[in-house]
Amino acid sequence: MTATFIDQATDQLQPYFRGDILTPFSPGYDDARLVWNGVIDRKPAIIAQCTSALDVAAAVNFARANDLLVSIRGGGHNVAGNAVNDGGLVIDLSPMREVTVDPETMTAHVQGGATWADVDKATQAFGLAAPGGKVSTTGVAGFTLHGGMSWMMRDVGLALDNLRSVQIVTADGVLRTASEAENPDLFWAIRGAGSNFGVVTSFEFALQPIGNEVAVAAVFYDLEDAPQVLSAYLELASGMPDEASTIAAFWSVPAHENFPEDLHGKPVILLAGMYSGDIERGEALMKPFRDVANPLLDLSGPWPYQALQSAFDPFFATGGHYYFKSLYLKECDEAAQATMIRHAQTRPAPEALIVLWQLGGAMGRVPDDATAFGKRGAPYLYSLDTVWTDPADNERCIAWSRDAWASMQPHGTGGLYLNFGGFGEEKEALARAAYGPNFDRLVELKTKYDPGNLFRMNQNIPPRT
């Protein structure tokens, strides 16, 4: 795209747009084009920094009229990098971060550029919470529109299960409300495949009365004890009530001031969980997690909810290198456990995590066809959260992740969590695996709301041609 065209294009958009319009020649452009994942290095022609839904509608109309490739940037915490593109338009919602809370109706209205830190700060003033990301810098939009697995998911469901409505600008530039009462077919679709259907400018969430402190388990065991610890975890987790959401994670103790220096870099298996009810009951229920072997470090106890939500922030910083891949497990037998431990022993970097997420509970009781999200019946999610620091290791770390993911397939259901979908390199096959029988209905709705596939920088659902 030439400089002359960019100037002409921005002149065409400017009269209808109140925010800033950045081009490669603008101050601040290089900062604005970066996303959380340092592996991604793309250079859009235009970044439209929206201040309202009217700005979003103007940007959508402009992109459609000029046949521009479109990316939607919410919080910018984007592993796959779809929030930015080369040579096209980025509809940037990062200036739109307002959160308003109604404590009487226990609802929150959240603008599309907000992060979960923004939401937690506002809701915790009233002892309330929405089920948000385990890293507080995660954007609300991408997290929610493709699921939203949180420390509360077994108790109250996924983030998308707690949506009451959204405001969304669709491909025709129209601002619509989508809810169970208005445009219910669109509301069904955005809960799981939202980035395919438009730009969500505002979310309405139902809130939960969680209080300001929660019971937390956080126990680090030596990786050498992993066979015993993992087996014990699986048995204990199977008996947990819905109020408890737990994980087992393979990691190395970070070289961070919050951890004892003599443990820095030590390979570990971490058992962690949160109980969203009475703190004393939660501590009693999760105490067995602390006794399955000799702990290297035990950080269990009552935690401020906001501290738990931001606990992983230092280890997932903006500009780090990330590649996340996942699959649902149909079983976690001895063979699957042995494969996990083998992966843990060959992690390509000390920062890399392998996480076994306990599913079920409230999120698992929602019928598969109730939302576009699709498959919910698996007992566990296996997630390869590969993190590294040296760009020279990009190919090696990504290749390790893909190989580990492939070797776990015999234990999988064939489905995956799209927020952890790598770079979407499997394209339509990946979307079909995630949405299952819902895929065909999504194609029909995509054809209705976005027949030209304007919104295709995502795990794309192609419209019928």
C-alpha positions in Angstrom: 0.0 0.0 0.0 1.6 3.3 -1.1 2.0 6.4 1.0 -0.3 8.3 -1.3 -3.1 5.7 -1.0 -2.6 5.7 2.8 -3.0 9.5 2.9 -6.0 9.4 0.7 -7.6 6.6 2.7 -7.1 8.3 6.1 -8.5 11.5 4.6 -11.6 9.5 3.7 -12.0 8.1 7.2 -11.1 11.1 9.3 -14.4 13.1 8.9 -16.3 10.2 10.5 -13.7 9.3 13.2 -13.0 11.0 16.5 -10.1 8.8 17.7 -6.5 8.9 16.5 -5.6 7.4 13.1 -2.1 6.1 12.9 -0.1 5.2 9.8 3.6 4.0 9.5 4.5 7.7 9.3 2.8 8.6 12.6 4.4 9.1 16.0 3.5 6.2 18.2 2.8 3.8 15.3 5.5 1.3 16.3 4.2 1.0 19.8 0.6 0.7 18.7 1.3 -2.1 16.2 2.9 -4.4 18.9 0.8 -7.1 20.7 1.6 -9.1 23.8 3.3 -11.9 21.9 6.8 -10.8 20.9 6.9 -13.5 18.1 4.4 -11.4 16.2 5.9 -8.5 14.1 3.3 -7.1 11.7 2.9 -3.7 10.0 -0.6 -2.6 9.3 -1.2 0.3 6.9 -3.7 2.0 9.3 -4.4 1.7 13.0 -7.8 3.2 13.9 -7.8 3.9 17.7 -11.5 3.9 18.5 -13.1 6.0 21.3 -16.7 4.8 20.8 -19.0 2.4 18.9 -19.5 5.2 16.3 -15.8 5.1 15.6 -15.9 1.3 15.3 -18.8 1.6 12.8 -16.9 4.2 10.8 -13.8 2.0 10.7 -15.8 -1.1 9.6 -17.6 0.8 6.8 -14.2 2.2 5.7 -12.6 -1.2 5.6 -15.5 -2.8 3.7 -15.6 0.0 1.1 -11.8 -0.2 0.5 -11.6 -4.0 0.7 -9.0 -3.9 3.5 -7.8 -6.8 5.6 -9.2 -6.2 9.1 -7.9 -7.1 12.5 -9.6 -6.4 15.8 -7.5 -5.4 18.7 -9.1 -5.6 22.1 -6.7 -5.9 25.1 -3.9 -6.9 22.7 -3.1 -10.0 24.8 -3.2 -12.1 21.7 -1.1 -15.4 21.4 -2.0 -16.1 17.7 -1.3 -12.5 16.6 -4.7 -12.0 14.9 -5.1 -8.6 16.5 -2.7 -7.1 13.9 -1.9 -7.7 10.3 0.4 -6.7 7.4 -0.9 -4.0 5.1 -4.4 -3.7 6.4 -6.5 -1.9 9.0 -6.4 -2.6 12.7 -9.6 -1.6 14.6 -8.0 -0.8 17.9 -10.3 -0.7 20.9 -7.5 -0.1 23.5 -8.8 3.4 24.3 -12.2 1.9 25.3 -11.6 0.4 28.7 -14.4 1.7 30.9 -16.0 -0.7 33.4 -19.3 0.2 35.2 -20.7 -1.9 37.9 -24.3 -2.1 39.2 -24.0 -3.9 42.6 -27.8 -4.1 43.0 -28.3 -6.1 39.8 -24.8 -7.6 40.1 -23.9 -6.8 36.5 -21.0 -5.0 34.8 -20.8 -3.3 31.5 -17.3 -3.6 30.1 -15.9 -1.9 27.0 -14.2 -4.0 24.4 -10.7 -2.8 25.0 -10.6 -3.5 28.7 -8.4 -6.1 30.4 -9.3 -8.3 33.3 -7.3 -6.1 35.6 -9.7 -3.3 34.7 -12.7 -5.5 35.5 -11.3 -7.0 38.7 -10.5 -3.5 40.1 -14.0 -2.2 39.5 -15.9 -5.3 40.6 -13.9 -6.1 43.7 -14.8 -2.7 45.1 -18.2 -4.4 45.8 -16.8 -7.9 46.6 -18.0 -9.1 43.2 -16.2 -10.8 40.2 -16.8 -12.0 36.7 -14.9 -15.2 35.7 -11.8 -13.7 34.1 -8.3 -14.7 32.9 -5.7 -16.2 35.1 -3.3 -13.4 33.9 -4.9 -10.0 34.6 -3.4 -8.3 31.5 -5.5 -10.6 29.3 -8.1 -8.7 27.2 -11.7 -9.3 28.1 -12.9 -9.5 24.5 -10.8 -12.3 23.0 -10.8 -14.3 26.2 -14.6 -14.2 26.4 -15.6 -14.6 22.8 -13.8 -17.9 22.5 -14.6 -19.4 25.9 -13.0 -17.9 29.0 -11.6 -20.6 31.3 -11.0 -19.1 34.8 -10.6 -20.0 38.5 -14.4 -19.9 38.7 -15.4 -22.0 35.7 -16.4 -25.1 37.5 -18.6 -23.1 39.8 -20.3 -20.6 37.4 -19.2 -21.7 33.9 -17.1 -20.1 31.3 -16.9 -16.3 30.9 -19.2 -16.6 27.9 -21.8 -18.4 30.0 -21.9 -15.3 32.2 -22.7 -12.9 29.4 -26.1 -11.3 29.4 -25.7 -9.2 26.3 -23.2 -7.5 24.0 -23.1 -4.5 21.7 -21.6 -5.5 18.4 -20.8 -3.7 15.1 -21.4 -6.3 12.3 -19.9 -6.3 8.8 -22.6 -3.9 7.5 -21.5 -1.3 10.0 -24.7 -1.6 12.1 -24.4 -1.5 15.9 -26.6 -4.3 17.2 -27.5 -5.6 20.6 -27.2 -9.4 20.9 -28.9 -11.2 23.8 -31.3 -14.0 24.5 -34.1 -11.5 23.6 -32.5 -9.5 20.7 -30.8 -11.1 17.8 -30.6 -14.4 19.7 -29.0 -16.3 16.7 -26.1 -13.7 16.8 -25.9 -14.1 20.6 -25.6 -17.8 20.2 -22.8 -17.4 17.6 -20.7 -14.8 19.4 -20.5 -17.1 22.5 -17.7 -19.2 21.1 -17.0 -17.7 17.7 -17.4 -14.0 18.3 -14.5 -12.6 16.4 -16.0 -14.0 13.2 -19.2 -11.9 13.5 -18.1 -8.4 14.2 -16.5 -6.0 16.7 -17.9 -6.2 20.2 -17.8 -2.8 21.7 -19.4 -3.6 25.1 -20.1 -6.7 27.2 -22.7 -7.1 29.9 -21.6 -9.7 32.5 -23.5 -11.3 35.4 -21.3 -10.9 38.5 -20.7 -13.4 41.3 -20.5 -12.5 45.1 -17.1 -13.9 45.6 -15.9 -11.5 48.3 -12.3 -10.1 48.4 -10.5 -13.2 49.7 -10.5 -16.8 48.5 -8.9 -20.1 49.6 -6.0 -21.0 47.4 -3.8 -24.1 47.0 -0.3 -23.4 45.5 2.1 -26.2 46.2 5.4 -26.9 44.4 6.8 -30.4 44.3 10.1 -31.6 42.8 9.6 -32.9 39.3 11.2 -36.2 40.4 8.1 -36.8 42.4 5.8 -36.1 39.4 4.5 -39.7 39.0 3.3 -39.8 42.6 2.1 -36.2 42.7 0.2 -36.3 39.3 -1.5 -39.6 40.2 -2.6 -38.2 43.6 -3.8 -35.0 42.0 -6.1 -36.8 39.6 -7.6 -38.8 42.4 -8.1 -35.7 44.6 -9.4 -33.5 41.8 -12.1 -36.1 40.9 -13.7 -35.6 44.3 -13.7 -31.8 44.3 -17.0 -29.9 44.5 -17.9 -27.4 41.8 -16.6 -24.5 43.9 -13.1 -25.7 43.4 -11.2 -25.2 40.1 -7.8 -26.8 40.0 -4.7 -27.4 37.8 -1.5 -29.4 37.8 1.3 -27.6 36.0 4.8 -28.6 35.0 7.2 -25.6 35.3 10.5 -24.4 36.7 10.6 -22.1 39.8 11.0 -18.6 38.3 14.1 -16.6 39.0 12.0 -14.0 40.7 12.3 -12.2 44.1 9.0 -13.8 45.2 10.6 -17.2 45.2 13.6 -18.5 47.3 16.8 -18.0 45.5 18.0 -21.6 46.1 15.0 -22.9 44.2 15.3 -20.7 41.1 15.2 -22.8 37.9 14.2 -26.0 39.8 11.9 -28.1 37.6 8.6 -28.7 39.5 5.1 -29.9 39.3 2.7 -27.3 40.8 -0.7 -28.2 42.2 -2.9 -25.1 42.3 -6.6 -24.4 42.9 -9.1 -21.8 44.1 -12.3 -22.4 46.1 -14.9 -19.8 45.5 -17.0 -20.4 48.6 -16.3 -20.3 52.4 -12.5 -19.9 53.0 -12.2 -22.3 55.9 -14.1 -25.0 54.0 -12.0 -24.4 50.9 -8.7 -24.7 52.9 -9.9 -28.0 54.4 -11.0 -29.4 51.0 -7.7 -28.5 49.3 -5.4 -29.4 52.2 -4.7 -32.9 50.8 -3.1 -31.2 47.8 -0.4 -30.1 50.2 0.4 -33.6 51.5 1.0 -35.8 48.5 4.8 -35.6 48.8 7.4 -33.5 50.4 6.7 -29.9 49.1 9.6 -27.7 48.0 7.4 -24.6 48.5 3.8 -24.1 49.8 2.1 -20.8 49.2 -1.4 -22.0 50.1 -3.8 -20.0 52.2 -6.3 -17.2 52.0 -5.3 -14.9 49.1 -6.8 -11.5 48.0 -8.8 -12.4 44.9 -7.0 -9.7 42.9 -3.6 -11.0 44.0 -4.5 -14.4 42.7 -5.7 -13.0 39.4 -2.4 -11.2 38.8 -0.1 -13.8 40.3 1.1 -15.0 36.9 1.5 -11.6 35.4 5.3 -11.2 35.9 5.9 -14.5 34.0 3.7 -13.6 31.0 5.0 -10.1 30.3 4.3 -8.1 27.1 7.0 -8.8 24.5 7.8 -12.3 25.7 7.7 -15.2 23.2 4.6 -17.4 23.3 3.1 -20.4 21.5 0.1 -22.1 23.1 -1.4 -25.3 21.9 -4.2 -27.4 23.6 -6.4 -30.5 23.3 -9.2 -31.9 25.4 -8.4 -35.3 27.0 -10.8 -38.2 27.0 -8.8 -40.0 29.7 -5.9 -39.4 32.0 -4.7 -43.0 32.4 -1.2 -44.2 33.2 -0.1 -43.9 29.5 -1.3 -40.3 29.3 0.4 -39.4 32.6 3.7 -40.9 31.4 3.5 -38.9 28.2 2.9 -35.7 30.2 5.8 -36.3 32.4 8.0 -37.1 29.4 7.0 -33.7 27.9 7.8 -32.0 31.2 11.3 -33.5 31.2 12.0 -32.1 27.7 10.4 -28.6 28.0 12.4 -26.4 25.6 12.8 -23.5 28.1 12.5 -23.1 31.9 9.7 -20.5 31.4 7.5 -23.0 29.5 4.5 -24.5 31.2 2.5 -27.6 30.6 -0.9 -27.3 32.3 -3.5 -29.9 33.0 -6.8 -28.1 33.6 -9.6 -29.7 35.5 -12.9 -29.2 33.6 -16.4 -30.3 34.4 -18.7 -28.8 37.0 -21.0 -25.9 35.8 -19.1 -25.4 32.5 -19.6 -29.1 31.6 -23.3 -29.1 32.3 -24.2 -26.6 29.6 -25.4 -28.5 26.5 -22.9 -28.5 23.6 -25.5 -26.8 21.3 -26.5 -24.1 23.8 -23.7 -21.8 22.6 -21.4 -21.9 19.7 -18.5 -22.9 22.0 -19.2 -26.5 21.3 -17.6 -29.5 23.1 -17.8 -29.4 26.9 -17.8 -33.1 28.0 -14.0 -33.6 28.4 -12.7 -34.0 32.0 -9.4 -32.2 31.4 -7.7 -29.8 29.0 -4.0 -30.3 28.2 -2.3 -27.1 27.4 1.2 -26.5 26.2 1.9 -22.9 27.3 5.3 -22.5 25.7 7.2 -19.4 26.8 10.8 -18.4 26.0 12.9 -15.3 25.9 15.4 -15.6 23.0 14.1 -15.0 19.5 16.7 -17.4 18.2 14.7 -20.1 19.9 11.5 -19.4 18.0 11.6 -22.4 15.6 12.9 -24.8 18.2 10.3 -24.0 20.8 7.4 -24.0 18.3 8.5 -27.3 16.9 8.7 -28.8 20.3 5.2 -27.7 21.1 3.7 -29.1 17.9 5.5 -32.4 18.4 4.3 -32.7 22.0 0.8 -31.8 21.0 0.8 -34.5 18.2 2.1 -37.2 20.6 -0.8 -36.5 23.0 -3.4 -37.0 20.3 -4.1 -40.6 21.1 -5.5 -39.5 24.5 -7.5 -36.6 23.1 -11.2 -36.2 22.1 -10.4 -34.5 18.8 -11.4 -31.1 20.2 -9.4 -28.1 21.5 -9.7 -24.8 23.2 -9.5 -22.1 20.5 -7.8 -19.5 22.8 -4.9 -21.9 22.9 -4.9 -22.9 19.2 -1.3 -22.2 18.2 -1.2 -19.8 15.2 -4.3 -21.5 13.7 -2.1 -23.2 11.1 -4.6 -26.0 10.6 -7.2 -23.4 9.5 -10.7 -24.8 8.9 -9.8 -28.2 10.2 -9.0 -26.6 13.6 -12.3 -24.7 13.7 -14.2 -27.9 12.8 -12.4 -29.8 15.6 -13.3 -27.1 18.1 -16.9 -26.4 17.2 -17.9 -30.0 16.3 -21.5 -30.2 15.1 -22.0 -26.5 15.7 -19.7 -25.7 12.8 -22.4 -26.0 10.1 -24.8 -23.7 11.9 -22.0 -21.2 12.3 -21.4 -21.2 8.6 -25.0 -20.3 8.0 -24.9 -17.5 10.5 -21.5 -16.3 9.1 -23.2 -16.2 5.6 -26.1 -14.1 7.1 -24.0 -11.6 9.1 -20.7 -11.4 7.2 -21.2 -12.8 3.7 -18.0 -11.2 2.4 -15.8 -12.6 5.3 -14.6 -9.1 6.3 -13.8 -10.6 9.7 -11.3 -13.3 8.8 -8.2 -12.6 10.9 -9.3 -15.3 13.4 -10.0 -19.0 13.6 -12.1 -18.4 10.5 -15.5 -19.8 9.7 -15.9 -19.2 6.0 -19.3 -18.1 4.7 -21.2 -20.2 2.2 -20.3 -19.1 -1.3 
